[in-house]
Amino acid sequence: MSASPDEFYAALKTIAPLELAAEWDNTGLVIEGPPKKAITQIMVCIDLTHPVLDEAIAAQADTIVSYHPPIFSGVKRLTRRNTGQNLLIRLIEAGITVWSPHTALDAAPNGLADWLLNSVGDTTERAPIEPCAARPGDLSVGMGRQGRLSIPVSLDELIPKLKSYLGLTHLRVATAARHLDGAPIKRVAVCPGAGGSLFSQVRFADLLLTGEMRHHDVLNRVANGTSVILSDHTNTERGYLPILAERIQEALSVPTQVSTIDQDPLQII
């Protein structure tokens, strides 16, 4: 099966509407392939690196959905001496289309933020941390998620569950004194990637879950009774890739695979 570029763009805009993205982000069509070439093979990844591109070319993928955009800011020139610029040259030469959903997918219904909040179990009072200005009053969209656990649990009970959900053997945990004394986790706020700045809008939570935060932000939260769990940046995102691939394939009936090369650059050894 195949799809036209326009059908592909429409499907991705439905999954992750671009108006939901953060203003600073670079979402949507990053590199346009041949305009009339049918899309027959799609690969999804978190970070589009040279090894991932090699894998995509070997798999004859003509389209890559890269969660993180390979272009964040203005590019003044394209040279092969620069690794990032050379990647863009190679993509253009290969005729590969690149689409990046990033924060649009974070904010979308059933997107990354919802998926990450699901890691703690059933929740009520579910809402975005930062509502979306493009859809005022719509609590199904926005940056981050927060909610109340239907059944409060101890932090010790929650940690193994999170490890299993995220597919990790280790988490970094900063435990507030009251949770060391057995106080349950009731309210949770989550943010894919780096949640420090977004969490500044959370008035209170028993637990903050994200990939990374600044050291002093963690200290401040723990001192004020909130525990913090960090998994490293892309470990709060990577587990969603199979879901994204399935959603794209269902929408387009085009074979869609998850990169097997793409991985978090930080490893525990």
MITIFI-905585 format. One record per residue (C-alpha): residue in three letters; x negated, y negated, z. Coordinates in pm, 1 decimal. Layout:
N
  type         X         Y         Z
   ALA         X         Y         Z
...
***
This chain:
269
  type         X         Y         Z
   MET       0.0       0.0       0.0
   SER    -104.4    -359.8     -51.0
   ALA       9.8    -712.6      24.9
   SER     -42.2   -1047.9    -137.8
   PRO    -245.2   -1315.2      43.0
   ASP      74.3   -1514.1     101.8
   GLU     242.8   -1210.7     260.2
   PHE     -59.9   -1163.2     484.0
   TYR     -61.3   -1529.9     591.5
   ALA     311.6   -1516.1     669.0
   ALA     273.5   -1201.7     879.2
   LEU     -11.4   -1345.0    1087.0
   LYS     177.9   -1669.8    1140.4
   THR     469.6   -1465.3    1272.4
   ILE     250.8   -1265.8    1511.7
   ALA      54.9   -1570.7    1630.2
   PRO     226.5   -1897.3    1528.2
   LEU     -40.1   -2158.5    1464.2
   GLU     151.5   -2436.2    1639.8
   LEU      89.7   -2251.8    1968.2
   ALA    -289.1   -2283.6    1943.2
   ALA    -494.1   -2520.8    2157.9
   GLU    -575.2   -2852.5    1993.0
   TRP    -951.2   -2789.7    2010.7
   ASP    -927.9   -2448.9    1843.9
   ASN    -985.8   -2346.8    1482.8
   THR    -713.5   -2095.1    1411.3
   GLY    -560.7   -1956.1    1094.7
   LEU    -728.4   -1919.7     756.8
   VAL   -1102.6   -1967.0     804.6
   ILE   -1230.4   -1824.5     474.6
   GLU   -1007.9   -1773.2     171.6
   GLY   -1080.7   -1480.1     -55.5
   PRO    -976.3   -1453.0    -420.7
   PRO    -625.8   -1610.3    -429.5
   LYS    -457.9   -1345.9    -644.9
   LYS    -641.7   -1038.8    -516.0
   ALA    -413.8    -789.1    -337.6
   ILE    -499.3    -708.4      23.8
   THR    -552.1    -333.9      59.9
   GLN    -764.2    -286.0     373.6
   ILE    -777.9    -496.6     689.7
   MET   -1024.4    -483.4     979.3
   VAL    -972.9    -648.6    1317.4
   CYS   -1243.8    -749.5    1563.3
   ILE   -1314.9    -987.2    1848.7
   ASP   -1644.9   -1128.3    1718.1
   LEU   -1731.6   -1131.0    1349.1
   THR   -2103.8   -1053.3    1347.2
   HIS   -2335.4    -930.3    1073.0
   PRO   -2303.5    -564.8    1187.0
   VAL   -1922.5    -597.7    1184.9
   LEU   -1939.2    -742.3     835.0
   ASP   -2158.6    -449.6     725.1
   GLU   -1895.8    -213.8     867.3
   ALA   -1614.4    -398.4     689.0
   ILE   -1794.8    -387.6     355.1
   ALA   -1865.9     -14.8     396.7
   ALA   -1495.6      40.5     474.6
   GLN   -1399.4    -165.5     166.8
   ALA   -1203.1    -408.6     381.5
   ASP   -1102.4    -716.8     186.3
   THR    -964.5    -899.5     490.5
   ILE   -1093.9    -946.0     845.7
   VAL    -883.3   -1068.2    1135.7
   SER   -1145.3   -1203.1    1374.2
   TYR    -995.9   -1306.5    1708.1
   HIS   -1277.0   -1556.9    1765.9
   PRO   -1317.6   -1786.2    1463.8
   PRO   -1663.9   -1767.8    1300.7
   ILE   -1641.3   -2145.5    1247.0
   PHE   -1564.0   -2361.8    1550.2
   SER   -1695.2   -2699.6    1440.0
   GLY   -1794.0   -2882.0    1123.5
   VAL   -2048.5   -2713.2     897.0
   LYS   -2271.4   -2960.2     711.3
   ARG   -2462.7   -2708.0     502.0
   LEU   -2484.4   -2335.7     426.2
   THR   -2831.6   -2184.0     431.9
   ARG   -2946.9   -1826.9     461.8
   ARG   -3205.8   -1918.7     723.1
   ASN   -2930.4   -1985.9     976.9
   THR   -2769.0   -1663.0    1102.9
   GLY   -2420.7   -1808.8    1140.0
   GLN   -2429.5   -1988.7     806.2
   ASN   -2567.0   -1680.2     632.3
   LEU   -2270.6   -1482.8     768.1
   LEU   -2034.4   -1728.1     597.6
   ILE   -2230.1   -1699.4     271.4
   ARG   -2210.6   -1319.9     284.1
   LEU   -1835.3   -1328.6     349.3
   ILE   -1778.4   -1558.6      53.7
   GLU   -1999.8   -1348.0    -170.7
   ALA   -1808.0   -1035.8     -67.7
   GLY   -1474.2   -1205.6    -140.5
   ILE   -1346.2   -1131.0     210.0
   THR   -1063.5   -1332.6     360.3
   VAL   -1103.9   -1423.2     729.2
   TRP    -815.9   -1518.9     958.0
   SER    -860.6   -1610.9    1325.4
   PRO    -560.2   -1617.6    1562.5
   HIS    -752.8   -1692.1    1887.1
   THR    -553.5   -1917.8    2122.8
   ALA    -241.5   -1890.0    1904.9
   LEU    -242.0   -1518.3    1987.1
   ASP    -315.1   -1593.5    2353.7
   ALA      -7.7   -1814.9    2379.5
   ALA     233.8   -1613.0    2165.0
   PRO     509.7   -1388.7    2302.1
   ASN     375.7   -1035.9    2350.4
   GLY      28.9   -1171.7    2277.5
   LEU    -294.4   -1152.3    2470.7
   ALA    -182.8   -1337.5    2782.8
   ASP     127.7   -1121.7    2820.9
   TRP     -80.4    -809.5    2762.4
   LEU    -329.7    -914.7    3029.6
   LEU     -59.6    -988.8    3286.9
   ASN      87.6    -643.9    3218.4
   SER    -233.9    -500.6    3363.9
   VAL    -117.0    -571.4    3719.3
   GLY     220.5    -399.2    3678.5
   ASP     580.3    -518.3    3664.9
   THR     620.5    -889.6    3731.6
   THR     904.8   -1133.7    3779.9
   GLU     911.3   -1516.0    3756.6
   ARG     687.6   -1478.2    3451.4
   ALA     577.7   -1807.2    3296.1
   PRO     288.1   -1968.5    3111.2
   ILE      31.1   -2157.2    3316.0
   GLU      32.3   -2434.1    3056.1
   PRO     361.5   -2463.9    2864.7
   CYS     342.2   -2520.7    2491.0
   ALA     413.9   -2877.6    2382.9
   ALA     535.4   -2749.9    2045.3
   ARG     811.8   -2550.1    2216.2
   PRO     920.4   -2739.7    2527.5
   GLY    1122.2   -2532.9    2770.9
   ASP    1025.4   -2200.0    2611.8
   LEU     872.4   -1993.7    2894.1
   SER     778.4   -1710.8    2656.7
   VAL     491.8   -1913.1    2506.9
   GLY     197.6   -2111.6    2635.9
   MET    -155.1   -2069.5    2766.8
   GLY    -219.3   -1810.4    3036.1
   ARG      46.3   -1628.9    3234.0
   GLN     150.1   -1612.7    3597.7
   GLY     405.5   -1404.6    3776.6
   ARG     512.9   -1232.1    4095.8
   LEU     452.9    -860.3    4136.3
   SER     777.6    -667.4    4170.1
   ILE     601.5    -447.3    4425.3
   PRO     315.5    -621.1    4611.6
   VAL      -2.1    -415.2    4642.8
   SER    -335.0    -444.5    4819.1
   LEU    -636.7    -561.9    4624.4
   ASP    -801.0    -223.6    4683.0
   GLU    -502.6     -51.5    4517.0
   LEU    -503.4    -291.8    4224.2
   ILE    -871.7    -271.6    4128.7
   PRO    -870.1      91.7    3999.5
   LYS    -555.1      15.8    3802.8
   LEU    -722.1    -282.3    3635.8
   LYS   -1033.8     -80.6    3553.1
   SER    -822.0     183.5    3383.8
   TYR    -612.3     -70.3    3192.0
   LEU    -916.7    -262.3    3065.2
   GLY   -1122.0      52.1    3000.6
   LEU   -1402.2     -56.4    3234.6
   THR   -1610.2     113.7    3500.2
   HIS   -1696.1    -208.5    3683.2
   LEU   -1532.0    -538.9    3770.8
   ARG   -1671.3    -840.2    3953.8
   VAL   -1451.1    -913.4    4253.5
   ALA   -1456.7   -1208.5    4492.1
   THR   -1226.9   -1121.1    4781.2
   ALA   -1057.0   -1381.0    4997.9
   ALA   -1076.6   -1320.0    5373.7
   ARG    -704.4   -1261.9    5407.9
   HIS    -715.9    -985.0    5148.2
   LEU   -1005.6    -823.0    5333.9
   ASP    -767.3    -818.0    5631.0
   GLY    -501.2    -638.2    5424.7
   ALA    -276.0    -918.0    5299.6
   PRO    -100.9    -798.5    4980.5
   ILE    -131.5    -938.6    4630.7
   LYS     201.4   -1097.9    4537.7
   ARG     139.0   -1373.8    4283.6
   VAL    -109.0   -1331.2    3997.9
   ALA    -237.0   -1568.5    3729.1
   VAL    -431.8   -1446.1    3426.2
   CYS    -617.3   -1599.7    3135.0
   PRO    -791.7   -1415.3    2850.0
   GLY   -1155.4   -1516.0    2802.1
   ALA   -1261.7   -1802.1    3028.1
   GLY    -991.7   -1915.8    3268.5
   GLY   -1162.9   -2172.4    3488.4
   SER   -1022.8   -2491.6    3337.5
   LEU    -676.1   -2346.4    3283.9
   PHE    -661.1   -2214.8    3640.2
   SER    -697.2   -2573.4    3765.3
   GLN    -324.2   -2600.4    3684.7
   VAL    -234.1   -2304.9    3910.0
   ARG    -115.2   -2445.2    4242.5
   PHE    -135.1   -2112.0    4420.5
   ALA    -193.1   -1747.5    4338.2
   ASP    -305.8   -1451.2    4543.2
   LEU    -521.8   -1334.1    4253.8
   LEU    -682.9   -1487.1    3945.9
   LEU    -784.3   -1249.0    3666.4
   THR    -999.0   -1361.9    3373.9
   GLY   -1323.2   -1289.3    3190.1
   GLU   -1544.5   -1559.6    3334.6
   MET   -1539.0   -1859.2    3569.6
   ARG   -1794.9   -2102.8    3704.4
   HIS   -1961.4   -1994.8    4027.5
   HIS   -1842.7   -2293.9    4230.8
   ASP   -1486.9   -2258.6    4102.8
   VAL   -1485.6   -1900.8    4231.9
   LEU   -1620.6   -2012.0    4570.3
   ASN   -1354.2   -2280.4    4599.0
   ARG   -1070.0   -2041.7    4514.5
   VAL   -1186.7   -1777.5    4761.6
   ALA   -1225.0   -2039.3    5036.2
   ASN    -862.2   -2135.4    4976.6
   GLY    -728.7   -1781.4    5005.3
   THR    -724.2   -1666.5    4642.3
   SER    -918.5   -1360.6    4528.5
   VAL   -1083.4   -1362.9    4185.7
   ILE   -1154.9   -1077.8    3944.0
   LEU   -1387.8   -1128.2    3646.4
   SER   -1444.4    -870.0    3373.4
   ASP   -1677.9   -1066.0    3138.4
   HIS   -1529.1   -1267.7    2856.9
   THR   -1421.8   -1028.4    2581.1
   ASN   -1319.3    -746.9    2814.8
   THR    -998.3    -940.5    2879.6
   GLU    -933.8    -946.1    2502.6
   ARG   -1073.1    -631.4    2343.7
   GLY    -807.4    -389.8    2465.9
   TYR    -545.3    -579.2    2266.3
   LEU    -711.2    -505.5    1930.0
   PRO    -537.0    -169.1    1872.6
   ILE    -203.0    -338.1    1942.8
   LEU    -286.1    -619.2    1700.9
   ALA    -391.9    -371.4    1432.1
   GLU     -67.1    -178.6    1475.7
   ARG     143.3    -495.6    1454.3
   ILE     -32.2    -607.3    1135.9
   GLN       1.1    -264.9     974.1
   GLU     371.0    -244.2    1062.7
   ALA     433.4    -591.1     916.9
   LEU     246.4    -533.5     590.7
   SER     218.4    -155.8     542.9
   VAL    -151.3    -217.3     472.3
   PRO    -411.9      11.9     637.3
   THR    -555.2    -179.3     933.7
   GLN    -843.3     -57.1    1147.1
   VAL   -1024.9    -177.3    1457.7
   SER   -1397.8    -233.9    1421.2
   THR   -1601.7      35.7    1593.0
   ILE   -1918.2    -178.0    1590.1
   ASP   -1775.8    -483.4    1764.3
   GLN   -1845.2    -479.6    2138.4
   ASP   -1905.7    -712.3    2429.9
   PRO   -2262.3    -845.6    2404.8
   LEU   -2314.0    -798.3    2779.2
   GLN   -2361.9    -444.1    2900.0
   ILE   -2401.4    -308.7    3252.6
   ILE   -2719.1     -97.7    3265.7
***
